[in-house]
Amino acid sequence: MAFNNSPLNYTSIDLEIETIKRFRSLAPFLSTECLVFREFNGDSTILCLDFAACSQDLKMNKEEWREFAVLLAHSSNYLGLANSLVFKNGDRVVGWITLNQIA
């Protein structure tokens, strides 16, 4: 039973929205224009970050991207969102990382 003063209805959509809010709070450097959502890939879930509305954020060097991706992957795993991240610019995939790739 939900508390009367609770802002959530405890539906799966509400929990998804709350979890993505918490993910964003762990990554305050992530642009608010960047879309964050989950997609299913067979038996697993992938966290997608779509930079179509803020493509200027994609202009980092490879070293900066690696640090950025590692932090996001750990944050996603910590919240139980996904073990893999896909970075998109609209329909185009520009990068991906899984926790298995992080040494």
N, C-alpha and C positions, 0 to 999 in steps of 0.2 A: 504494500500500500504506500502510495506516494504521500509525502507531507503536503499539507495544504499551501504552505508558503514556498514550496520548492519551485524554482523557475523551469524545471524540466518535467516532462511527462513520462520520462523513462522509456520512450519508444526507441527503436533502433536508430531512427533518424535523429532524434534529440541527442542520443549518445554519440553518434557519429559527428555531429556538429560540435559538441562539447570536446571531443577528443581532438578534432582538428584545431579548435581554439587553443587547446593546451599545447599542441604541437607548435603552433605559431608563437606561443609564449616562450617556448624553449629555443626558438630561432627568431629573435626580434629583428635580425638583419634581413629577414625575408620580406620582400616588398609586399605591401597589402594588395597590390594589383595582381600578384601571382596567384593563379588558381591552384588550390590544393584539393585533391580528391583521390578516392581509391578506385581501382579497377581490378576485376578478377581476371586471373590468368591461369586457367586450368584449376588446379586445387589450391592455388595460393593467391594472395592479394598483393598488389603492387601499389605503392603510393606514388601518385603522379603530381608533378609540379609543372604547370603550364605557364610559360613566361611570354605568351603571345601579347598580352597587354602591357608588358614591361620588358621588351626585348633588350633594352639598354642594359639590364642587369646581367645579361648573358656575356657581356664583354669583359671577361676576366681572363687572366692568364691561367694556364693549366694547373699550376701549383695552388693558386687561390681556389680554383674549382674543386680540387681534391680535398682541401681542408673543409670547404663549404659542404661538399657531399658527405664526407665522413661524419661531420657533426649532425647533419640532417638524418643520416641513416641510423645513427645511435639514438637520436631523439625519437624517430619513428619506431624503432624496436622497443625502446623503453616504455612507450605508450601502448605497445601491442598493435600498432597500425599495420606494419608490414616489415619484411626483412629486405625488401628491394625497393629502390626508388628509380623512377624514370623522369628525366628532365625533358620537357617538350617545348617547342615553339609552335603553337597551333597543333596541326596534325603531324608535324615532323619531330621525330625523336632526335635529340641532340646529345643525349648521354644517359647513362644508367649506372647504378652501383648496387651491389648486394653486400650484405654483411660478410659473406664468405670471401669477398675480394679484399676486405680490410685486414691488414696484417697487424 
